[in-house]
Amino acid sequence: MTTRPYTSVWNDLNQVEFSQGFLQAGPYRTRYLHAGGTSKPVLLFLHGITGHAEAYVRNLAAHAEHFSVWAIDFIGHGYSSKPDHPLEIPHYIDQLNHVLDELGTDKAYFSGESLGGWSTARFAIDHPDRVEKIVLNTMGGTMANPKVMERLYTLSMEAAKDPSWDRVKARLEWLMADPTMVTDDLIRTRQAIFQQSDWLKACEANMALQDLEIRKRNMLSDDDLRSIQAEALVLWTTKDPSGPVDEGERIASLVPRGRLAVMDECGHWPQYEDAATFNKLHLDFLLGRGGEG
């Protein structure tokens, strides 16, 4: 196993010109990390279930050269509003529409991981006029594997009920191909979120999509994927815990303007685990560089 130098969120950001704050996006107080000039095209980075904006701390600087980058906390997540009802995909879509309105932009680029990819795909289907290009990063919403859903639900709820160091660590290690990527700093960042007084209720709400019946009515059908008009990069990894590379290939083959990129030796957070490779692949696609590869 590779011995890695110790890293921290602040170390990832210490030379990045960025701001952190809250947008009032319609009814939703939405926490963000922002980098890049506001005259540049808007790029939204969208995290996965029980995640938060820090999932993208290693991607802000590279993308801020070309975009006005906003990594947000979804509702029911991080430090954003925690609605008092089960959260389904249309609720996240509503938040995204309000975020674009608040930012004063008609269209944006979207890059979503897991739940973020699921929401990105649905947003592109429902609001094609508001989307430039999309990146679907180890996306959810096309599979309902009871074993994966149960594992995710159990790890998440255990950490919500008892946000101890070890439970939060176990939840983060699920994301990574190499568990040594989970540093003390990353554990503490997520533990502080899980220790909020309203987190247990929020986690129950955002775990709604792990319920089979609720999940089924939110899932993306093959016809849904075929209806995506935007250019799409489907990014998968060789060690993704949610599903095999075959699923990424299948999704990319269904999206009319889709293409597949596979990152080796990464799990569910490739943008963090191998930021250099992710940033290059991602920017080449978003900026139309380097042909069709």
N, C-alpha and C positions, 0 to 999 in steps of 0.2 A: 504493500500500500504506500502511496506517495506521502512523504512527509511535507506538509504544507507550512509556509510561513503563517504566523497568526495574523488574522485580519479582523477588522471591525467595520461597522457601518460608517463611523466617522472617518476612518482611514480611507474608505472607498470614496468619500465625499470631500475630503479635505482640500482638494484643489479644484473643486467644481463650483462654478458660480451658480448657486441654486437658491430657491426660496421654498419655505414650507408654510402652509397656511390652510385656510378654509374658504371654500366657495359656498355661497348660498345658492344652490342649484335648484330652483323651484322650492319644494318643501324640504329638500335634503341638504343638510349641512355636510359638505363633502370635503374631506381632508385631501391635500395634495402635496406632492413634491414637484416643483417646476424648475426647468432649466431651458435656456435658449431665448433668443429675442422674440417678443410677441408679434413682430411683423412677419415672422416665418410661418410656414404651414403648421397647423396643429397636428400633433401626434399624441394619441392617448395610449398609455401602457396600463393594461388591466390584469390584475393578479388573480390567483385561484382561490378556491374555497377556504375560508378561515385565514386567508392571507392579508397582505397589506402592501402599501406603496414601496416599502423597503425591498421588496422582491426585485426592484429595478435600479437599486443604487449604483450598480456597476455598468449601467447602460446610459445614464443621463448625459455624461460628458460627451461621449462619441456622437450621440444623436442631437445634442443641443447645437452642434455646429451647423445643422441643416434644418432643424425643426424647433418649434415651440413645444417642448415636451412636458406632458402632464402625466405623472404616475399618480393615480387616485386610489383612495380606499372606497371600495363598493359600500353601499348601504348595508347595515348589519355586520360590517367588518371594520377592523382598524379603529380609527377615531371618528368615523363618519356617523351620521344618524343611524339609530337602531330602531327601525319600525317594529311595531308590536304585532306582527303577524308572520306566518310562514312566507319565506321569500322564494319567488319563482322567477323565471327568466324575464317575463314582462316587467317586473318591478325594476330589475337592473337596466332594462332598455329605457324605461321612463327616466331613471336617473341620468343615463347617458345623453338623452335628448336635452334634458335641463342643463347639463354641464356644457354642451355645445352652445346652447342659447346664452348661458351666462358668460361664456368666453367670447361671445359675439362672432361666432364662425358658423357658416352654413355647412361646411364639410370638414372632415378630418381623416387622417390616417389612423388605423386602429391596429394594435398588437395586443393580443390577449393570450394568457397562459391558462390552461385548464378551464375553470369556470369563465375566465376572461375570454378565452377563445370561443367558448360556447355562446357567450353574450355577443361577442364580435360578429360571429356568423349570423346569429339571429338579427342583429341590428342591420347587417348588410342586406338581409332578405327583406326586412320590413321597411327600411329607410335607405334604399339604394342611392337616392339623391344626396345623402349626407355623408357618403363614404368615398374616399379616394381609393387607397389600396388597403388590404387587410393581411395580417399575419395570424395564423391559427397555430399556436404553439402548444403541443401536447394537449390538444383541446378536448373538452368534455362534450357530452350531449349526443354522441352517436352510439354509445354503448351503455348497457345496463348489466354489468357483471356483479351479481349479488355478493361475491366474495370480496371484490374491490370495494364496493359500496359499504359493506359491513365493516371492513378494516378501517376505512376512512371515518365512518361514523363513530366507531368505538374509540379510535385514537383521539378524535377531535372532542368527543363528549367527555372522555376521561380527563383530558387536559382542561376542559372547561369547568368540570366539577371540582377538580383538584389541580390548579395550575402550578403544580410543583415543578421544580427544575427538571426532574427525570421525565415527567409526562410531556412537558413542552418539548424537551429534547427528542423524545420518541416520535412525536408528531412531525418535527422538522426532519428527522432522519429518514422518514418515509419519502421525502421529496428527493433525496440525493442518491446518486449512484455510489458516491464515496461518503460515508457518514462523517469522516473527519472534516468535511466542509462545514459541518454544523459547529460553529465556534460559540464560546461563552457569550460573546456579544450578540450574536444572532438569537440565541436562546433568551437572553434578557430582553431584547427588543420585543420578541413575541410574548414573552411572559408578562410584560407590563400591560400589553393589550388584553391578554387572557385574564388578568387580575382586575380588570374594570368591574365595578359592581353590577353592571347590566350585561356582562359577557355571557353568562350561562343562558339567559333568555335569548340573547342575540344568536348564540351558537345553535340553539334549538331551532331558531327561525331559519338560519342559513343552511342547516343540515336537511331542510325539507326536501331538497333535490336527491337525497340519498334514500328517500322513501320511494319504493318502486312505482306505486300508482301516481304519485306527484311527478316523478321523473318522466314516466311515459308520456304524460301530456305536454311536457316541455321539450322532449327530445327532437333532434333534427333528423328528419327522414331523408332518404336518398333524393326524393324530389325537391326537398328544401335545399339541399346542397347543390342540386342541378340548377336551381333558380338564382344562385349568387352571381351577380353581374360583375362585381369588382374583381380586379386582379388579386389573386390570393397566393400567399406562400404558406404551405402546410409544413410546419417544422416538427419533426419527431426525433426521438432519441432511441439509442439502442438498449437503454436500460430503464425505459419509462415504466413506472409501477402500475399505470392505469390501463395500458394496452400495448400490443406489439406494433412494430414498424408497419406490418401489413395493414393495420387500420389507417395509419397515415397515408399509405399508398392508395388505399381505397377512397379516402376522402379526397385526395388530390386528383384522382381519376374522375370523380363525379363533379367537382367544381369546374365549370367550363373553362375558366382562365386560371386554373390552379396548377401549381407545380410543387414538388416535394423536395425538401432538404432534410438530410438525416445527420444528426450530430452524434458522434461516438462517445462512449464512456460518460454519458450524462443521464440523469433521471428526469424528474418532473420540473426542474428549475434550470434548464440549460442556459438561460440568460444570465444566471448567477454563477453556475458551476464552471462554465467556459465562456466568460464574457467576451474575450477577444474574438473567438470564432463566431459567436452569436452576433456580435456587433457588425462584423464584416458581412456575413450572410444577409443580415437584416437590412443593412444600409445599401448593399448592392441591389437588393430587391426593391426597396422603397425608392431609391434614386434611379433605378433602371440602368445600373452599371453592370458590366461584365456579362452581357448577353443573357441567354436563357438558362444558364446552368444553375 
